[in-house]
Amino acid sequence: MATTRRHFIGSAALTGGLAAELAAEAPQNVSPNDRTRVALIGQGIRGNEDARTALRVSGVELVAVADVYQGRLDRSKELWGNQLFITRDYREVLARPDVDAVIIATPDHWHQRMAIDAMNAGKDVYCEKPMVQLISDGADVIAAQKRTGRVMQVGSQRVSSIVYQKAKDLIEAGAIGEINTVEAWVDRNSAQGAWQYSIPPDASTSTIDWDRFIGRAPKLPFDPVRLFRWRNYRDYGTGVGGDLFVHLFSGMHYILSSNGPTRVYSTGGIRYWKDGRDVPDVMLGLYDYPARGKFPAFNVTLRVNFIAGARENGGFKFIGSEGVLILDQGVTLAKQPRETEPGYSIESFPKPMQDAFMKQYREKYPMRPAAAENMRSSDEERFVAPAGYSDQLDHMRIFVQAVRTRKPVVEDPAFGFRAAGPALLSNISYFEQRVCTWNPETMTMAS
């Protein structure tokens, strides 16, 4: 097998114009018109990372942080300065005239309300995935964005990755022929990977605005585990489907220019993390995708496993009629041309008939001479991004640029809901033990 290794050289030729500045960015003097003032709503693990990433973009200032836990607000000032405005009420952030855009990194059950409130307040929105917690939430967010004209980008960064762009380019160019099936997976083998996050020692009703955290969820007595490990509970999160399947859907829909599946079925269970969570730690999904554009109909299987026996990993395998493309931290293309000879099975024929059959067969399919190029089972190439590359940084740069130029983004509310929809249907299928049908064009679920 011949193997070559190629590095991405630059963004222009490889990413269709996606931003891909790869060196660490030094502070730059920018004009006041190019300054973007951002507020963070939800300073948890993901929100903290989003804020740090935003501050790597030239001209971005973090001016406010909202969170229901006082410890996170105190930590925000430690990180970003005493001048920072902090509050437990996100509405105070939206009322500030010095906020151009907000990053929403709260538990999922707040995404719809906060995104709509922010756009109504004239703020642009970077909302973490999944865009919404419930199927019924999606249309209202899409309508609010259209009505207000604000920029809204969902935070599944693979859509802005040069690695995913390379996979898209190869598949669209016919590198593996017609897509037959797609396999995707995420395996985790750690407590943190299974959302067993640390609980602050001072967590109490005096340091946490419990009612504000609860929001529209069922009213329950104070329980810090439900706040700091909210992904484990259906009341606030979306489990494996919304946290991880949605990444797989986002990346795959971008690569294949797909709007989503028409049928969804999932199964799984709580196999290991029997810690009070009510969402599975193992989930498998099966999806029917209709023909669209140059792509014929195909099937998809997704898997998330929080008790993997091996190292943590994830990726895609696109299986086509002419080869296989594997997508992980890079892209591996294994060409496997379709067999031109049908072969034969003539052992049960009488010997004279075998001879006659083979004579005609070889006239149509002559024997190829033995040669190295004829003996290879496939030609494999590997494409990798440069060391230190960050798709998350590219994704945030694209959002900030859209805020400044008012140009549309790829992962807008419609794209975000088309990824969230089948992820949330996976949960419905699992809990209701049934096949779900979905219209990816109208983004509606059949009754």
C-alpha positions in Angstrom: 0.0 0.0 0.0 1.4 3.4 -1.0 1.1 6.0 1.7 1.8 9.7 1.4 1.6 12.4 4.0 0.6 15.9 3.0 0.2 19.0 5.1 -2.3 21.8 4.5 -0.2 24.7 3.2 -2.6 27.6 3.5 -6.3 28.4 3.8 -7.1 30.0 0.4 -6.7 27.0 -1.8 -7.8 24.4 0.7 -10.7 26.0 2.5 -12.7 28.0 0.0 -11.9 31.2 1.9 -12.4 30.0 5.5 -10.2 31.9 7.9 -7.2 29.8 8.9 -4.5 32.0 10.4 -2.3 29.5 12.1 0.3 31.4 14.1 -0.4 32.7 17.6 -1.9 36.1 17.1 -0.1 39.0 18.7 -2.1 42.0 20.0 -2.8 44.5 17.3 -4.0 48.1 17.2 -7.4 48.2 15.5 -9.8 51.0 14.8 -12.7 51.6 17.1 -15.0 50.5 14.2 -13.3 47.2 14.2 -13.6 46.6 17.9 -16.2 44.0 19.0 -17.4 44.0 22.6 -18.6 40.6 23.7 -20.4 39.3 26.8 -20.4 35.8 28.1 -23.5 34.2 29.4 -22.6 31.0 31.3 -19.0 30.8 32.5 -18.7 27.1 32.8 -16.2 24.7 31.2 -17.3 25.5 27.6 -18.1 29.2 28.2 -14.7 29.7 29.7 -13.1 28.2 26.6 -15.3 30.2 24.3 -14.3 33.5 26.0 -10.6 32.6 25.9 -10.9 31.8 22.2 -12.8 35.0 21.4 -10.1 37.1 23.1 -7.6 35.6 20.7 -9.4 37.4 17.8 -8.0 40.8 17.1 -10.2 43.6 18.4 -12.4 41.6 20.7 -13.0 42.8 24.2 -14.8 40.9 26.9 -17.0 43.5 28.8 -19.5 41.4 30.8 -20.1 38.0 32.3 -23.4 36.5 33.6 -23.6 33.3 35.6 -25.8 31.9 38.3 -22.9 30.8 40.5 -20.9 33.6 42.3 -17.7 31.6 42.2 -17.6 31.7 38.4 -18.2 35.5 38.5 -15.3 36.0 40.9 -13.1 33.8 38.7 -14.1 35.9 35.7 -12.6 39.0 37.3 -9.5 37.0 38.3 -9.1 36.1 34.6 -10.2 39.2 32.8 -9.9 42.1 35.2 -11.9 44.1 37.8 -13.4 46.3 35.1 -15.5 43.4 34.0 -19.3 43.8 34.6 -20.6 40.7 36.4 -24.2 39.7 37.2 -26.3 36.6 38.0 -29.1 38.0 35.7 -28.3 37.7 32.0 -30.9 40.3 31.2 -28.7 43.0 32.8 -26.0 42.1 30.2 -28.5 42.4 27.3 -29.5 45.9 28.5 -26.0 47.2 28.3 -25.3 49.4 25.2 -21.6 48.5 25.3 -22.3 44.8 24.3 -22.2 44.1 20.6 -22.5 40.3 20.8 -23.1 37.5 23.4 -21.7 34.0 23.8 -24.4 31.7 25.2 -22.8 28.7 26.9 -25.5 27.8 29.4 -27.3 24.6 30.0 -29.3 23.6 26.9 -32.8 24.4 28.4 -31.9 28.2 28.3 -30.6 28.4 24.8 -33.9 29.3 23.0 -35.0 31.9 25.5 -31.6 33.6 25.8 -30.9 33.6 22.0 -34.3 35.2 21.3 -33.9 37.7 24.1 -30.5 38.7 22.9 -31.5 39.2 19.3 -34.6 41.2 20.4 -32.1 43.4 22.3 -30.1 44.0 19.2 -27.2 41.7 20.1 -25.5 39.2 17.8 -25.3 35.7 19.1 -22.8 32.9 19.3 -24.8 30.0 20.8 -23.3 26.7 21.9 -24.6 23.5 20.5 -27.2 22.2 20.5 -29.0 25.3 19.4 -32.1 24.2 21.2 -33.2 21.6 23.8 -36.6 20.7 22.3 -37.8 20.2 18.7 -40.5 22.8 19.5 -37.9 25.4 20.3 -36.3 25.6 16.8 -38.8 27.5 14.7 -38.9 30.4 17.1 -35.2 30.9 17.1 -35.1 30.8 13.3 -38.0 33.3 13.1 -36.3 35.6 15.6 -33.1 35.7 13.6 -34.9 36.5 10.3 -37.1 39.1 12.0 -34.3 40.9 13.7 -31.6 40.5 11.1 -29.0 39.7 13.8 -26.0 37.4 13.2 -26.4 34.1 15.0 -23.9 31.3 14.7 -24.2 27.9 16.4 -21.0 26.7 18.1 -20.1 23.4 16.4 -16.7 24.4 15.2 -16.2 21.5 12.8 -18.2 23.4 10.2 -15.3 25.9 10.0 -12.4 23.4 10.1 -9.9 23.2 7.3 -9.8 19.4 7.9 -13.6 19.1 7.2 -13.3 21.4 4.2 -10.6 19.1 2.8 -12.9 16.1 3.3 -15.8 18.0 1.6 -13.6 19.0 -1.4 -12.4 15.4 -1.9 -15.9 13.9 -1.7 -17.4 16.5 -3.9 -14.6 15.8 -6.5 -15.7 12.1 -6.5 -12.6 10.8 -4.7 -14.5 7.9 -3.3 -17.3 7.7 -5.8 -20.9 7.5 -4.7 -21.5 7.6 -0.9 -23.1 4.3 0.4 -22.8 4.6 4.1 -21.3 6.8 6.8 -20.1 5.6 10.2 -19.2 8.1 13.0 -18.3 7.6 16.6 -17.1 9.2 19.8 -15.5 7.0 22.5 -14.7 8.3 25.9 -12.9 6.5 28.8 -12.8 9.0 31.6 -15.0 10.4 34.3 -14.6 13.9 32.9 -15.6 12.6 29.5 -18.7 11.2 31.1 -19.6 14.6 32.6 -18.6 13.8 36.1 -17.5 17.4 36.7 -16.2 18.8 40.0 -18.6 20.3 42.5 -17.4 23.6 44.2 -17.1 23.2 47.9 -19.0 26.4 48.5 -22.0 25.5 46.4 -25.1 26.6 48.3 -28.2 28.7 48.0 -26.2 31.8 49.0 -23.6 31.4 46.2 -26.1 30.1 43.6 -29.3 31.5 42.1 -31.0 28.2 42.0 -34.4 29.5 40.7 -32.7 31.3 37.8 -30.8 28.1 36.9 -34.1 26.1 37.0 -35.9 28.4 34.6 -38.5 26.4 32.7 -37.4 23.1 34.1 -39.4 21.3 36.8 -39.1 23.0 40.2 -36.9 20.8 42.5 -35.1 21.5 45.8 -31.6 22.8 45.6 -29.1 20.2 44.4 -25.7 21.4 43.2 -25.0 18.1 41.4 -27.8 18.9 39.0 -26.3 22.3 38.3 -22.7 21.4 37.8 -23.4 18.1 36.1 -26.5 19.2 34.2 -25.6 17.3 31.1 -26.6 14.1 32.9 -30.3 15.2 33.3 -33.0 15.5 30.7 -34.5 18.5 32.6 -31.6 20.8 31.6 -29.6 19.0 28.9 -29.9 16.8 25.8 -27.7 13.9 26.8 -25.5 12.1 24.3 -27.7 13.2 21.4 -27.4 17.0 21.9 -23.9 17.1 23.3 -22.1 14.8 20.9 -24.4 13.4 18.1 -25.0 17.0 17.1 -21.3 17.6 16.4 -21.3 14.5 14.1 -24.5 15.7 12.3 -23.0 19.3 11.9 -19.8 18.1 10.4 -21.4 15.5 8.2 -24.1 17.8 6.9 -21.4 20.4 6.0 -19.3 17.9 4.2 -22.1 16.3 2.2 -24.2 19.5 1.7 -27.1 17.6 3.4 -30.1 18.9 5.3 -30.5 15.8 7.3 -32.2 12.4 7.6 -35.7 11.3 7.0 -35.8 8.4 9.5 -34.2 8.1 12.9 -33.8 5.1 15.2 -31.6 4.9 18.3 -30.9 2.5 21.2 -28.5 2.3 24.1 -28.6 2.4 27.9 -27.0 3.3 31.1 -24.3 0.7 31.3 -21.7 2.0 33.7 -22.3 5.5 35.0 -25.2 4.6 37.4 -24.7 7.8 39.3 -28.3 9.1 39.2 -28.2 10.3 35.6 -31.3 9.7 33.5 -29.6 9.8 30.1 -27.7 6.9 28.5 -23.9 6.6 28.6 -24.0 4.4 25.5 -26.1 5.3 22.4 -26.2 4.1 18.9 -28.3 5.6 16.1 -29.3 4.6 12.6 -30.4 7.2 10.0 -31.8 7.2 6.5 -30.6 10.1 4.3 -32.4 10.9 1.1 -30.8 11.7 -2.2 -29.7 15.3 -2.5 -27.9 17.1 -5.3 -25.1 14.9 -6.6 -25.3 12.5 -3.6 -27.6 9.4 -3.8 -29.5 8.1 -0.8 -27.3 6.6 2.0 -27.4 5.3 5.5 -25.6 6.6 8.6 -24.6 4.9 11.9 -23.6 7.0 14.9 -22.1 5.7 18.2 -21.2 7.3 21.5 -19.7 5.2 24.2 -18.7 6.6 27.6 -17.1 3.3 28.8 -14.7 2.6 25.9 -12.0 0.2 26.7 -9.4 2.0 24.6 -8.2 5.6 24.4 -10.6 8.3 23.8 -11.2 9.0 20.1 -13.8 9.9 17.5 -14.1 10.2 13.8 -15.9 9.4 10.6 -15.7 6.8 7.9 -17.3 7.7 4.6 -17.7 4.6 2.5 -18.1 5.1 -1.2 -18.2 3.0 -4.4 -14.5 3.9 -5.2 -12.9 4.0 -1.8 -13.0 5.1 1.8 -12.4 8.4 3.5 -11.5 8.4 7.2 -11.8 11.7 9.0 -10.2 12.2 12.5 -7.6 14.8 13.3 -6.8 14.6 9.6 -8.1 13.1 6.4 -7.1 9.6 5.1 -8.1 8.8 1.6 -7.9 5.1 0.6 -8.8 4.7 -3.1 -10.4 1.3 -3.9 -11.5 1.4 -7.6 -14.6 -0.5 -8.4 -14.0 -4.0 -9.8 -14.2 -4.0 -13.6 -14.4 -7.8 -13.8 -17.5 -9.6 -12.6 -15.5 -12.7 -11.7 -16.9 -16.2 -12.2 -18.2 -19.2 -10.4 -18.2 -22.2 -12.8 -16.9 -25.1 -10.7 -20.2 -26.9 -11.0 -20.3 -26.6 -14.8 -19.1 -29.5 -17.0 -15.5 -29.2 -18.0 -16.1 -28.4 -21.7 -18.5 -25.7 -20.7 -16.0 -24.3 -18.3 -13.4 -24.1 -21.0 -15.8 -22.4 -23.4 -16.9 -20.0 -20.7 -13.3 -19.0 -19.8 -12.4 -18.5 -23.4 -15.2 -16.0 -23.9 -14.5 -14.4 -20.5 -10.8 -13.8 -21.2 -11.6 -12.3 -24.6 -13.7 -9.8 -22.8 -11.5 -9.4 -19.7 -7.8 -10.1 -20.6 -5.4 -11.1 -17.9 -3.3 -8.1 -16.7 0.4 -8.6 -16.4 1.8 -8.9 -12.9 3.2 -5.5 -11.9 3.6 -3.5 -8.7 0.9 -1.0 -9.6 -1.6 -3.9 -10.3 -0.9 -5.6 -7.0 -1.7 -2.7 -4.7 -5.0 -3.1 -3.0 -5.4 0.7 -2.6 -3.6 4.0 -2.8 -3.7 5.8 0.5 -3.1 9.5 1.1 -3.1 11.3 4.4 -3.8 15.0 4.8 -3.2 16.7 8.2 -3.5 20.3 9.5 -0.5 22.1 10.7 0.6 21.7 14.3 -1.3 24.0 16.6 -4.2 24.5 14.3 -7.6 25.3 16.0 -10.9 24.9 14.3 -12.5 26.5 17.3 -10.4 29.7 16.7 -11.4 29.7 13.1 -15.1 29.3 14.0 -14.9 32.2 16.4 -13.1 34.4 13.9 -15.8 33.7 11.3 -18.4 34.8 13.8 -16.6 38.0 14.7 -16.1 38.8 11.1 -19.8 38.4 10.4 -20.6 40.7 13.3 -18.4 43.4 11.7 -19.4 42.9 8.1 -23.0 41.6 8.5 -22.2 38.8 6.1 -24.1 35.5 6.7 -22.5 32.6 8.4 -22.8 28.9 7.4 -23.9 27.6 10.8 -26.9 29.9 11.1 -30.1 28.9 13.0 -31.5 26.9 10.1 -28.2 24.9 9.8 -28.0 24.6 13.6 -31.6 23.3 13.9 -31.1 20.8 11.0 -28.2 19.4 13.1 -30.0 19.6 16.4 -33.3 18.1 15.1 -32.0 14.6 14.3 -29.9 14.7 17.5 -33.0 15.4 19.6 -35.0 12.8 17.6 -32.4 10.3 18.6 -33.4 11.0 22.2 -37.1 10.7 21.5 -36.5 7.4 19.7 -34.5 6.1 22.6 -36.9 7.1 25.3 -40.1 6.3 23.4 -38.6 3.1 21.8 -39.8 4.0 18.3 -38.7 5.1 14.9 -39.0 8.8 14.3 -39.6 10.5 10.9 -38.3 13.9 10.1 -38.7 16.3 7.2 -35.2 17.9 6.8 -36.4 20.6 4.4 -39.2 22.0 6.6 -37.5 20.9 9.8 -40.6 19.3 11.2 -41.3 16.0 12.8 -44.1 13.7 11.6 -46.8 12.9 14.1 
